[in-house]
Amino acid sequence: MTGALNELTIAEARDRLRAGAVTSVELTEACLAAIEGAGALNAFVHHTPEQALEQARAADARIVGGEAPSMCGIPLGIKDLFCTEGVPSQAASNILKGFRPEYESTVTRQLFGAGAVMLGKLNMDEFAMGSSNETSCYGNAVNPWRRGNDATALTPGGSSGGSASAVAADLCLAATGTDTGGSIRQPAAFVGITGLKPTYGRVSRWGIIAFASSLDQAGPMAKSVRDCAIMLGAMAGHDPMDSTSADLPVPDFEAALTGDIRGKVIGIPKEYRMEGMPEEVEALWAEGRAMLADAGAKIVDISLPHTKYALPAYYVIAPAEASSNLARYDGVRYGHRATLAQGDGITEMYEKTRAEGFGAEVQRRVMIGTYVLSAGFYDAYYNRARRVRALIKRDFDEAFAAGVDAILTPATPSAAFGLGEMADADPVQMYLNDVFTVTVNLAGLPGIAVPAGRDREGLPLGLQLIGRPWEEADLLNTAYALEGAAGFVSKPGKWW
């Protein structure tokens, strides 16, 4: 059992709340105090202590009444991409400065309906575009881990960097994240927590500020596989307000966690053995295979031949959809509007507003997206990328049809790197952080990152499991077995 209340897992807190050993108000106050002392991490960017305590008091009343779902009374951080009624929701962008939605995203509405408590909004890359949380208008989020005795500030990953940092530092019991090309799984691996990207359509996207609509998917970021299972149960479900939401029943994900994976077939894709991959990542992957085999799974080599085209296809499709989605931010209805000179017209207003409001990475992707959608290049780039996407999905379909239950890969090509270390690099170097994760989004599959080891400098490393569509329960159980075998319980030493 952990010590301070803010260090509890969701499952531990739920059991204590139901036993009357602790109140949600006490849990919430412990988290608020931890947040107050963690300004150096820059994880929370909008604080909602009054709302949190009000929700906590209401949760305590529900628990006393005996009508408490699993998430009731659990203090969470909410990524700034989720619209929260009356609370700033600006996707870490200056163009949405001052925007306070008059409505609640479906995910947060469901979480609050289940009795969860919102501590505040979390830092992220601007419009979820980034792999290091360095494109935020709030400044960098910082990883609570350090390399040995080195004081270099490290990235918590992106785009859900604030979520990752907050959970790893025990500022909240769990957090919401979104994943367009790896933005839940990569940061989870960088900070030693668990992050789940569900099947596309399992969790509603309504009220989540859009980046790339055919790729975006919300999911939980938590301290354990069990916590992800509990939280996903509250987040998932059909939503008539989201046309891509699947009308499927939500299973009891937690009940599926038996840890018994005897007879399960785990595929190892040869294409994920990347040139120049660090020996530590290769070694951890081998250890993961051995752990699953020891648990009774059958390990088989598989081929996903179109994997090498995934990153180029992703970086055509995602910017194309982003350029379309971000066209609405023009200074007319809400958010930032540029100050105009006398004689400026509507065109100048659009140009100045968007130049001032969007950061460099967002501008880059909007321009790439507009280019690949333009009349002369639509077939050469966008349509070709869509065809490649279909082939990538087919690779997975064929592997699953051949009897594979889950696929094991590294989660990231390295441990967390220093903030600013890639500032002068080619942007493609940063994009390579997503090399193991983008295929999952392109194919619409569920994927989970589980902390499984540490590198020679003591930083966390994660493994990724990819599951069959809609079979998150089975995927979570395989992850549960891997988590138990890996036994990762390390925490960052507190320096902040």
Secondary structure, DSSP 8 states (H G I E B T S, - for coil): --SSGGG--HHHHHHHHHHTSS-HHHHHHHHHHHHHT-GGG--EEEE-HHHHHHHHHHHHHHHHTT---TTTT-EEEEETTB-BTTB---TT-GGGTT---SS--HHHHHHHHTT-EEEEEE--SGGG--SSS-S-TT-----S--STT----B---SSSHHHHHHHHTTSSSEEEEEESSSTTHHHHHHHT-EEEE--TTSS--TTB--S-TTT-EEEEEESSHHHHHHHHHHH-S--TT-TT--------TGGG-----TT-EEEEEGGG--TT--HHHHHHHHHHHHHHHHTT-EEEEE--GGGGGHHHHHHHHHHHHHHHHGGG-SSSSSS------TT--HHHHHHHHHHHHS-HHHHHHHHHHHHHHSTTTIIIIIIHHHHHHHHHHHHHHHHHHTT--EEEEES-SSS--BTTTTTTS-HHHHHGGGTTTHHHHHHT--EEEEEEEE-TTS-EEEEEEEE-TT-HHHHHHHHHHHHHHH----------
